[in-house]
Amino acid sequence: MKQSTLFTKTQKNAPKDEITVNAQLLTRAGFVDKLMAGNYTYLPLGRRVLNKVRTVVREEMDAIGGQEIVMPTLHPSENWKTTGGWDNIDVLFKIKSRTEKDYALGQSEEEIVTPLAKKFISSYKDLPMSLYQIHWKYRDELRAKSGLLRGREFEMKDLYSFHADQADFDRYYQIAKEAYLKIYARLGLDAKVTEASGGSFTQKISYEFMVITNAGEDDILYCDGCNFCVNVEIAKETEGEACPKCHKEKLKKARASEAGNVFDLGQKYCKDFELTFTDQNGASQYPIMGCYGIGITRLVGIIVEKCHDDRGIIWPESVAPFQVHLLSLGKNEAAEKIYAELLENNIEVLYDDRDVTAGQKFADADLIGIPIRLVLSEKSLAAGGAEIKKRNEKDSRIIALEKIVGEIK
């Protein structure tokens, strides 16, 4: 893509009403535009990042047997009344139609996926079953804040699994947990598996995946010597105490943002909708159900909170909108030729062909944060090629034009 035709332009200053790093940088760099508190338009650069995050999540969910579906976001009120959510969930957006019928905008999907699964699960031979979607959610948050970290409209990956017994759910949870950790690693994040149901390891499984960041809304206690981590709100331990798991290191306290969660839903929703299956002995049973969530748009915000410096964003290669940012300082045929070669070799490139100063091009490249910057100028050509530099490194070097494609690949 040529930057001269890009729909958006960078901004020198952050909007006054944005206080978090992710909201400031994503707005300034032209990835998002705020419509109102908690609602953002994802602009061409932002959409490309979203697609990269979706791809990583989708690949790992497919790898553990998840089958992707897309469920409606407009829900009949009857489903929510069946589970008790209509009167008990305060963030539920409620809509009344012209025919006086009540509807809800989906804030989660248990009320939809359970009656859906009921149509296709009848025997133990149909289990286990796992279904997921990547779709938009709506929550009537009283205080939508922190940029992409807390919104009223946001995208999530929901996976729901159905199991014949608790042991099979526990087995699958371990598989899903490892898949989640792979996702975060691929996105350049170090997520801690955080106990969210209290200090006892014997309680029902309910875990959050936390990434340490000052923009987070939770406090966690964690151990550097092992994988122990717990949300402060339900912790029996305090900062500075010996780790209750390894007994070697002292617990540290940090601010963190939730990047995903998993819940053991037990048999509640299956009982609510009378979803049963016939077991191996011919008896009727309710499946055990699990819920696994990852905030797709939230992850974009978390990545920016973790991956930036005082000049702008530093995108991990896996989710960067482009692989290469090609800067042409002055008009030259060499830049056009390199641009064409990169495209021919399926290398994603943003080509800054704008008629602006070199200083503005460098500043915008740092702000946008594409992993590799490639500069073609009279000076670089005189030195034998192009200037190449990684966004997360200080020094650049000269590379021969004929070696650019091979090195980037």
C-alpha positions as CSV (number, residue, x, y, z in Angstrom):
1,M,0.0,0.0,0.0
2,K,1.2,3.5,-0.8
3,Q,1.0,5.8,2.2
4,S,-0.1,8.7,0.0
5,T,-3.4,6.9,-0.6
6,L,-3.9,5.7,3.0
7,F,-7.3,6.8,4.3
8,T,-5.9,8.1,7.6
9,K,-3.2,10.6,8.6
10,T,-1.1,10.6,11.8
11,Q,-1.7,13.2,14.5
12,K,0.9,15.1,16.4
13,N,-1.0,15.3,19.7
14,A,-3.2,12.7,21.4
15,P,-6.9,13.5,22.1
16,K,-7.3,15.3,25.4
17,D,-9.9,12.7,26.6
18,E,-7.6,9.7,26.1
19,I,-5.4,9.0,29.1
20,T,-4.1,5.5,28.4
21,V,-1.1,4.7,26.2
22,N,-3.0,2.4,23.9
23,A,-5.8,4.9,23.2
24,Q,-3.3,7.7,22.6
25,L,-1.0,5.9,20.3
26,L,-3.6,4.0,18.4
27,T,-5.5,7.2,17.7
28,R,-2.4,9.3,16.8
29,A,-1.1,6.6,14.5
30,G,-4.4,6.2,12.7
31,F,-5.4,2.7,13.8
32,V,-8.7,3.7,15.5
33,D,-11.1,6.6,15.8
34,K,-13.3,7.0,18.8
35,L,-17.0,7.5,18.1
36,M,-17.9,7.8,21.8
37,A,-16.7,6.4,25.1
38,G,-16.2,2.6,24.7
39,N,-16.9,2.6,20.9
40,Y,-14.1,2.8,18.3
41,T,-14.0,2.6,14.5
42,Y,-11.1,0.3,13.4
43,L,-9.4,2.1,10.5
44,P,-7.5,0.4,7.7
45,L,-4.3,-0.1,9.8
46,G,-6.3,-1.2,12.8
47,R,-8.3,-3.6,10.8
48,R,-5.1,-5.3,9.5
49,V,-3.9,-5.7,13.1
50,L,-7.3,-7.1,14.2
51,N,-7.1,-9.6,11.3
52,K,-3.6,-10.8,12.4
53,V,-4.8,-11.3,16.0
54,R,-7.9,-13.2,14.8
55,T,-5.7,-15.4,12.7
56,V,-3.4,-16.4,15.6
57,V,-6.4,-17.1,17.8
58,R,-8.3,-19.0,15.1
59,E,-5.3,-21.2,14.3
60,E,-4.8,-22.2,17.9
61,M,-8.5,-22.9,18.5
62,D,-8.7,-25.0,15.4
63,A,-5.6,-26.9,16.6
64,I,-7.4,-28.1,19.7
65,G,-10.5,-29.2,17.9
66,G,-12.6,-26.1,18.1
67,Q,-15.2,-25.7,15.3
68,E,-15.9,-22.1,14.3
69,I,-19.5,-20.8,14.0
70,V,-21.0,-17.3,14.0
71,M,-23.9,-16.7,16.3
72,P,-26.4,-13.8,16.3
73,T,-25.7,-10.8,18.4
74,L,-29.5,-10.0,18.7
75,H,-31.0,-12.4,21.2
76,P,-34.6,-13.2,22.1
77,S,-35.3,-12.2,25.7
78,E,-36.8,-15.7,26.4
79,N,-33.3,-17.3,26.3
80,W,-32.1,-14.8,29.0
81,K,-35.1,-15.2,31.1
82,T,-34.7,-19.0,31.0
83,T,-31.2,-18.7,32.7
84,G,-32.1,-15.8,35.0
85,G,-29.8,-13.4,33.2
86,W,-32.5,-11.0,32.0
87,D,-33.0,-9.7,35.6
88,N,-29.6,-10.4,37.1
89,I,-27.1,-9.2,34.6
90,D,-26.8,-5.4,34.9
91,V,-24.6,-4.8,31.8
92,L,-27.1,-6.4,29.4
93,F,-28.4,-4.1,26.7
94,K,-32.1,-4.6,26.4
95,I,-34.1,-3.6,23.3
96,K,-37.9,-3.4,22.7
97,S,-39.0,-3.8,19.1
98,R,-42.0,-2.1,17.4
99,T,-44.0,-5.3,18.0
100,E,-43.3,-4.9,21.8
101,K,-41.0,-7.9,21.9
102,D,-38.0,-7.8,24.1
103,Y,-34.4,-8.6,22.8
104,A,-30.9,-8.4,24.2
105,L,-27.6,-7.5,22.6
106,G,-25.2,-10.4,23.2
107,Q,-22.8,-9.8,26.1
108,S,-22.0,-13.5,26.2
109,E,-23.3,-16.6,24.3
110,E,-24.2,-19.3,26.8
111,E,-27.9,-18.5,26.2
112,I,-27.5,-19.1,22.5
113,V,-24.9,-21.8,22.2
114,T,-26.5,-24.2,24.7
115,P,-29.9,-24.5,22.9
116,L,-27.9,-24.7,19.7
117,A,-25.8,-27.6,21.0
118,K,-29.0,-29.3,22.2
119,K,-30.1,-29.8,18.6
120,F,-27.0,-31.9,17.8
121,I,-25.9,-33.6,21.1
122,S,-27.9,-36.6,22.1
123,S,-25.4,-39.4,22.9
124,Y,-22.1,-39.8,24.7
125,K,-20.7,-40.5,21.2
126,D,-21.4,-36.8,20.4
127,L,-19.1,-35.7,23.2
128,P,-16.8,-33.9,23.7
129,M,-17.8,-31.1,21.5
130,S,-16.3,-27.6,21.3
131,L,-17.7,-24.6,19.4
132,Y,-16.2,-21.1,19.1
133,Q,-16.9,-17.8,17.4
134,I,-15.0,-14.5,16.9
135,H,-17.7,-11.9,17.1
136,W,-18.8,-8.6,18.6
137,K,-20.1,-8.1,22.1
138,Y,-22.1,-5.4,23.8
139,R,-22.1,-4.5,27.5
140,D,-23.7,-1.5,29.1
141,E,-20.6,-0.5,31.1
142,L,-21.2,2.5,33.4
143,R,-17.6,3.6,32.9
144,A,-16.1,2.7,29.5
145,K,-12.5,3.6,29.9
146,S,-8.8,2.6,29.2
147,G,-9.1,2.8,25.5
148,L,-9.6,-0.7,24.0
149,L,-9.3,-2.3,27.4
150,R,-12.9,-1.6,28.5
151,G,-15.5,-0.9,25.9
152,R,-19.2,-1.1,25.4
153,E,-18.7,-2.7,22.0
154,F,-15.8,-5.1,21.5
155,E,-14.8,-8.3,19.8
156,M,-14.2,-11.5,21.6
157,K,-13.4,-15.1,20.9
158,D,-15.8,-17.4,22.8
159,L,-15.2,-21.1,22.9
160,Y,-17.7,-23.4,24.6
161,S,-17.0,-27.1,25.3
162,F,-19.4,-29.9,26.3
163,H,-18.2,-33.0,28.2
164,A,-19.6,-36.3,29.5
165,D,-18.0,-35.8,32.9
166,Q,-15.8,-33.6,35.0
167,A,-12.6,-35.6,34.3
168,D,-13.0,-34.9,30.6
169,F,-13.5,-31.2,31.2
170,D,-10.4,-31.1,33.3
171,R,-8.5,-32.8,30.6
172,Y,-9.7,-30.4,28.0
173,Y,-9.1,-27.4,30.2
174,Q,-5.4,-28.2,30.3
175,I,-5.3,-28.4,26.5
176,A,-7.1,-25.1,26.2
177,K,-4.8,-23.5,28.8
178,E,-1.7,-24.5,26.8
179,A,-3.4,-23.1,23.6
180,Y,-4.0,-19.8,25.3
181,L,-0.4,-19.6,26.4
182,K,0.7,-20.3,22.8
183,I,-1.6,-17.5,21.6
184,Y,-0.1,-15.0,24.0
185,A,3.5,-16.0,23.2
186,R,2.8,-15.6,19.5
187,L,1.4,-12.1,20.2
188,G,4.5,-11.1,22.1
189,L,2.9,-11.2,25.5
190,D,3.8,-13.0,28.7
191,A,0.5,-14.0,30.3
192,K,0.1,-15.3,33.8
193,V,-2.5,-18.0,34.6
194,T,-4.2,-16.3,37.5
195,E,-6.5,-18.0,40.0
196,A,-9.8,-16.1,40.1
197,S,-11.9,-18.3,42.4
198,G,-10.0,-18.0,45.7
199,G,-6.8,-19.3,47.3
200,S,-7.9,-23.0,47.4
201,F,-6.7,-25.2,44.5
202,T,-9.6,-27.6,45.2
203,Q,-12.4,-25.2,44.2
204,K,-14.0,-25.2,40.7
205,I,-11.7,-24.1,38.0
206,S,-12.0,-20.4,37.2
207,Y,-8.9,-18.7,35.9
208,E,-7.9,-15.5,34.2
209,F,-4.9,-14.9,32.0
210,M,-3.3,-11.7,33.2
211,V,-0.7,-9.5,31.5
212,I,1.2,-7.0,33.7
213,T,0.5,-3.5,32.6
214,N,-0.1,-0.2,34.4
215,A,-3.3,0.3,32.4
216,G,-4.8,-2.8,34.0
217,E,-7.8,-2.8,36.3
218,D,-6.7,-5.7,38.5
219,D,-4.0,-6.3,41.1
220,I,-2.3,-9.7,41.2
221,L,0.1,-11.5,43.4
222,Y,2.6,-13.7,41.6
223,C,5.8,-15.7,42.2
224,D,8.9,-15.5,40.0
225,G,10.0,-18.9,41.1
226,C,7.0,-20.8,39.9
227,N,3.7,-20.2,38.1
228,F,1.6,-19.3,41.1
229,C,-0.6,-16.2,40.5
230,V,-3.8,-15.0,42.2
231,N,-6.1,-12.0,41.9
232,V,-5.7,-9.9,45.0
233,E,-9.4,-9.5,45.5
234,I,-9.9,-13.2,46.5
235,A,-6.3,-13.9,47.8
236,K,-5.6,-15.3,51.2
237,E,-1.9,-14.3,50.7
238,T,-0.3,-10.8,50.9
239,E,2.6,-9.1,49.1
240,G,5.9,-10.2,50.6
241,E,4.7,-13.6,51.9
242,A,6.4,-16.8,50.9
243,C,4.8,-18.4,47.8
244,P,2.3,-21.0,49.0
245,K,3.1,-23.2,46.1
246,C,6.9,-23.4,45.8
247,H,7.8,-21.9,49.2
248,K,10.9,-20.4,47.7
249,E,10.2,-16.9,46.5
250,K,8.3,-14.0,48.0
251,L,5.1,-12.9,46.4
252,K,5.2,-9.7,44.3
253,K,2.3,-7.4,43.6
254,A,1.5,-5.9,40.2
255,R,-1.2,-4.1,38.2
256,A,-2.5,-6.3,35.4
257,S,-5.0,-6.5,32.6
258,E,-7.1,-9.5,31.8
259,A,-6.4,-11.0,28.4
260,G,-8.6,-14.1,28.7
261,N,-10.5,-16.3,31.0
262,V,-11.9,-19.8,31.5
263,F,-14.9,-20.9,33.5
264,D,-16.2,-24.3,34.6
265,L,-19.9,-23.7,34.0
266,G,-20.8,-27.1,35.4
267,Q,-24.3,-28.2,34.4
268,K,-26.2,-25.0,35.0
269,Y,-26.9,-24.0,31.4
270,C,-27.5,-27.5,30.2
271,K,-30.1,-27.9,33.0
272,D,-31.7,-24.5,32.2
273,F,-32.2,-25.6,28.5
274,E,-32.7,-29.4,29.3
275,L,-29.7,-30.4,27.2
276,T,-29.1,-34.1,28.0
277,F,-27.3,-37.0,26.5
278,T,-27.6,-40.8,26.9
279,D,-24.5,-42.2,28.5
280,Q,-22.9,-45.6,27.9
281,N,-25.3,-47.3,30.3
282,G,-28.3,-45.8,28.7
283,A,-29.0,-43.2,31.4
284,S,-29.8,-39.6,30.8
285,Q,-27.1,-37.1,31.9
286,Y,-26.4,-33.4,31.7
287,P,-23.1,-32.5,30.1
288,I,-20.4,-30.5,31.9
289,M,-19.9,-27.2,30.1
290,G,-16.8,-25.0,29.9
291,C,-16.5,-21.4,28.6
292,Y,-13.2,-19.9,27.3
293,G,-13.0,-16.2,26.4
294,I,-10.3,-14.0,24.8
295,G,-10.9,-10.3,24.1
296,I,-9.6,-9.8,20.5
297,T,-9.9,-6.0,20.5
298,R,-8.7,-5.9,24.1
299,L,-5.6,-7.8,23.1
300,V,-4.7,-5.1,20.6
301,G,-4.8,-2.5,23.4
302,I,-2.7,-4.7,25.7
303,I,-0.1,-5.3,23.0
304,V,0.3,-1.5,22.6
305,E,0.5,-1.0,26.4
306,K,3.3,-3.5,26.5
307,C,5.1,-2.8,23.2
308,H,5.9,0.9,22.8
309,D,8.4,3.6,23.6
310,D,8.4,7.4,23.8
311,R,8.3,7.6,19.9
312,G,5.4,5.2,19.3
313,I,4.2,1.7,18.9
314,I,6.5,-1.3,18.5
315,W,4.4,-4.0,16.9
316,P,5.4,-7.7,17.3
317,E,6.0,-9.2,13.8
318,S,3.0,-11.5,14.2
319,V,0.4,-8.7,14.4
320,A,2.0,-5.8,12.7
321,P,-0.1,-4.2,9.9
322,F,2.8,-4.6,7.5
323,Q,6.1,-6.3,7.6
324,V,8.1,-3.5,6.1
325,H,7.8,0.3,6.1
326,L,9.6,1.6,3.0
327,L,10.5,5.2,3.0
328,S,11.6,7.1,-0.1
329,L,13.5,10.3,0.7
330,G,13.0,12.2,-2.5
331,K,11.7,10.7,-5.7
332,N,13.8,7.8,-7.0
333,E,13.3,4.9,-9.3
334,A,15.0,2.5,-6.9
335,A,12.3,2.9,-4.3
336,E,9.6,2.1,-6.8
337,K,11.5,-0.9,-8.0
338,I,12.0,-2.2,-4.4
339,Y,8.3,-1.6,-3.7
340,A,7.3,-3.7,-6.7
341,E,9.8,-6.5,-5.8
342,L,8.5,-6.7,-2.2
343,L,4.9,-7.0,-3.5
344,E,5.9,-9.6,-6.0
345,N,7.4,-11.7,-3.2
346,N,4.2,-11.4,-1.0
347,I,5.9,-9.2,1.5
348,E,3.5,-6.8,3.2
349,V,4.8,-3.3,2.7
350,L,3.6,0.2,3.5
351,Y,5.4,2.6,1.0
352,D,5.8,6.1,2.2
353,D,5.8,7.9,-1.1
354,R,4.4,11.2,0.3
355,D,5.8,14.6,-0.5
356,V,6.7,15.5,3.1
357,T,10.0,16.1,5.0
358,A,12.3,13.3,5.9
359,G,11.8,14.2,9.6
360,Q,8.0,13.6,9.3
361,K,8.5,10.3,7.5
362,F,10.9,9.1,10.3
363,A,8.6,10.3,13.0
364,D,5.5,8.7,11.5
365,A,7.4,5.4,10.9
366,D,8.3,5.3,14.6
367,L,4.7,6.2,15.6
368,I,3.1,3.5,13.4
369,G,5.6,0.9,14.6
370,I,6.1,-1.5,11.7
371,P,8.9,-4.0,12.5
372,I,11.3,-3.2,9.7
373,R,12.1,0.3,8.3
374,L,13.7,0.5,4.9
375,V,15.0,3.9,3.7
376,L,16.0,4.7,0.2
377,S,17.8,8.0,-0.4
378,E,20.6,9.5,-2.4
379,K,22.8,9.0,0.6
380,S,22.0,5.3,1.0
381,L,22.3,4.6,-2.7
382,A,25.7,6.3,-2.7
383,A,26.7,4.0,0.1
384,G,25.6,0.9,-1.9
385,G,22.0,0.2,-1.2
386,A,19.2,0.9,1.3
387,E,19.3,1.7,5.0
388,I,17.6,-1.1,7.0
389,K,16.6,-0.9,10.7
390,K,14.3,-2.8,13.1
391,R,11.8,-0.7,15.0
392,N,13.0,-2.1,18.3
393,E,16.7,-1.5,17.6
394,K,18.7,1.8,17.6
395,D,21.2,1.2,14.8
396,S,20.7,0.9,11.1
397,R,22.9,-0.5,8.4
398,I,23.2,-0.5,4.7
399,I,22.0,-3.5,2.7
400,A,22.6,-4.1,-1.0
401,L,19.4,-3.7,-3.0
402,E,19.6,-7.2,-4.5
403,K,19.7,-8.7,-1.0
404,I,16.7,-6.9,0.5
405,V,14.0,-9.4,-0.4
406,G,16.1,-12.4,0.7
407,E,17.0,-10.9,4.1
408,I,13.4,-9.8,4.9
409,K,12.0,-13.2,3.9
